[in-house]
Amino acid sequence: MKWRVFWVPIVLFSVASAQVSTFEAELFPEDEAWERVGSGRAERELSNGSFVQAISIEGALDGYQKSIADFAGETAFFLEWRVETDATSSILDVHGTPVALSAFGNGNALYHFTFTDQRVQVIRSATLPVVYVDIAPGAVRIMKSHLTCR
C-alpha cells in the first residue's frame, strides 16, 4: 500500500502585525527552516509547485515542524494550506494518521486535521467532540483555520 500526498503553499498569517510565514514548495521543507521529524523513509519530490510525499511503509512517519516563535505575543492567526491525497478513508483511525496537519501551542488549544481521499477528521480540542467531514475524492483541498490564542 502506498499513499501519496501533494502539499502546495502553506501560509501562516498574523492578524495584528501582518507577519507572514509561507511554504511555497519551491525547496524541500528542511531547506526552508522546517525541521524534519520521523523515520524519513518517504519518497519525496518537488513537482509543479507541489511538495509530494509517497509513503509505502505502514507506520512510517515523514513529518515536518516549524516553530512560530517569531509570532510570540500574537493573539490571532490564519493558517491556510492545500492538500491532496490518495490515502483511503478506510485507514482513518486504523493505521494512524495518513496525512495530518496540526497547530498547537503550550496552552490547551489544539487544531488537528487528518486527511484521506474522501474524509477529513477535525480535532479542535481535547474537550470537544471529533468532527468528520465527507469530501469528494480526487481534488485539492483548500483548508483555512482561524486560530485564537488566549
C-alpha positions as CSV (number, residue, x, y, z in Angstrom):
1,M,0.0,0.0,0.0
2,K,1.4,3.4,-1.0
3,W,-0.1,6.7,-0.1
4,R,0.8,9.9,-2.0
5,V,0.3,13.4,-0.6
6,F,0.6,16.6,-2.5
7,W,1.2,19.7,-0.4
8,V,1.1,23.1,-2.0
9,P,1.5,26.5,-0.4
10,I,1.1,26.7,3.4
11,V,0.5,30.2,4.8
12,L,0.6,31.4,8.4
13,F,-0.6,35.0,8.8
14,S,-0.8,37.1,11.9
15,V,-3.9,39.3,12.2
16,A,-2.4,42.0,14.4
17,S,1.1,42.6,13.0
18,A,0.5,41.2,9.4
19,Q,3.5,38.9,9.7
20,V,3.5,36.1,7.2
21,S,5.3,32.8,7.1
22,T,4.9,30.7,4.0
23,F,6.0,27.4,2.5
24,E,5.8,27.6,-1.3
25,A,7.1,24.1,-2.3
26,E,10.0,25.6,-4.2
27,L,12.5,23.8,-2.0
28,F,12.2,20.9,0.4
29,P,10.8,21.9,3.7
30,E,14.1,21.4,5.6
31,D,15.7,23.9,3.2
32,E,13.1,26.5,4.3
33,A,13.6,26.3,8.1
34,W,11.3,23.4,8.8
35,E,12.6,20.5,10.9
36,R,12.2,17.0,9.5
37,V,10.9,14.5,12.1
38,G,10.0,10.8,11.9
39,S,11.6,8.0,10.1
40,G,12.3,10.0,6.9
41,R,11.6,6.9,4.8
42,A,9.2,8.6,2.3
43,E,9.9,9.1,-1.4
44,R,9.9,12.9,-1.9
45,E,9.9,15.2,-4.9
46,L,9.1,18.8,-5.9
47,S,6.6,18.7,-8.8
48,N,4.8,21.6,-10.5
49,G,4.6,23.8,-7.3
50,S,3.8,20.9,-5.0
51,F,5.8,19.0,-2.4
52,V,5.0,15.3,-3.0
53,Q,5.4,12.6,-0.4
54,A,4.9,8.9,-1.1
55,I,4.9,6.5,1.9
56,S,4.7,2.8,1.4
57,I,5.8,1.5,4.8
58,E,2.9,1.1,7.3
59,G,3.6,3.1,10.4
60,A,6.3,5.3,8.7
61,L,6.3,9.0,9.6
62,D,7.8,11.7,7.4
63,G,6.8,14.9,9.1
64,Y,7.9,18.5,9.4
65,Q,7.5,21.0,12.2
66,K,8.2,24.7,12.4
67,S,8.5,27.0,15.4
68,I,6.5,30.1,15.2
69,A,8.5,31.9,18.0
70,D,8.6,34.9,15.8
71,F,4.9,35.3,16.3
72,A,5.1,35.2,20.2
73,G,2.6,37.5,21.7
74,E,0.2,37.4,18.8
75,T,-3.4,36.7,19.7
76,A,-4.9,35.5,16.4
77,F,-3.6,33.7,13.2
78,F,-4.9,32.4,10.0
79,L,-3.5,29.2,8.8
80,E,-4.2,28.1,5.2
81,W,-3.0,25.1,3.3
82,R,-3.8,22.9,0.3
83,V,-3.5,19.1,0.3
84,E,-4.4,16.2,-2.0
85,T,-4.0,12.5,-1.1
86,D,-5.0,9.1,-2.3
87,A,-4.9,7.6,1.2
88,T,-8.2,5.8,1.6
89,S,-10.7,6.8,4.3
90,S,-10.9,3.1,5.4
91,I,-7.5,3.5,7.1
92,L,-8.5,6.5,9.2
93,D,-8.1,5.7,12.9
94,V,-6.8,2.2,11.9
95,H,-3.3,2.8,10.7
96,G,-2.6,6.1,12.4
97,T,-2.9,9.4,10.6
98,P,-2.1,9.1,6.9
99,V,-2.0,12.8,6.2
100,A,-2.2,15.3,9.1
101,L,-1.6,19.0,9.8
102,S,-1.5,20.2,13.4
103,A,-1.3,23.6,15.0
104,F,-0.9,23.8,18.8
105,G,0.9,25.7,21.5
106,N,1.7,25.5,25.2
107,G,-2.0,26.1,26.2
108,N,-5.0,23.8,25.8
109,A,-5.6,24.8,22.1
110,L,-5.2,22.1,19.6
111,Y,-6.1,22.1,15.9
112,H,-5.5,18.7,14.2
113,F,-6.7,17.8,10.7
114,T,-6.3,14.3,9.3
115,F,-7.0,13.8,5.6
116,T,-7.9,10.9,3.4
117,D,-9.2,10.8,-0.1
118,Q,-12.9,11.1,1.0
119,R,-12.9,12.3,4.6
120,V,-11.4,14.9,6.9
121,Q,-11.2,14.3,10.7
122,V,-11.1,17.6,12.7
123,I,-9.9,17.7,16.3
124,R,-10.3,21.2,17.8
125,S,-9.6,20.4,21.5
126,A,-9.4,17.5,23.9
127,T,-12.7,18.7,25.4
128,L,-14.7,19.0,22.1
129,P,-16.1,16.1,20.0
130,V,-14.2,14.9,17.0
131,V,-15.8,16.1,13.7
132,Y,-15.8,14.1,10.5
133,V,-16.4,15.8,7.1
134,D,-17.0,13.7,4.0
135,I,-15.5,15.2,0.9
136,A,-15.4,14.4,-2.9
137,P,-12.4,12.3,-3.9
138,G,-9.7,13.5,-6.3
139,A,-9.4,17.2,-5.7
140,V,-7.1,19.5,-4.0
141,R,-8.5,20.6,-0.6
142,I,-8.1,24.2,0.4
143,M,-8.3,24.5,4.2
144,K,-8.2,27.6,6.3
145,S,-8.3,27.9,10.0
146,H,-8.5,31.0,12.3
147,L,-6.6,30.3,15.4
148,T,-7.1,32.5,18.5
149,C,-4.6,32.4,21.4
150,R,-5.6,33.4,24.9
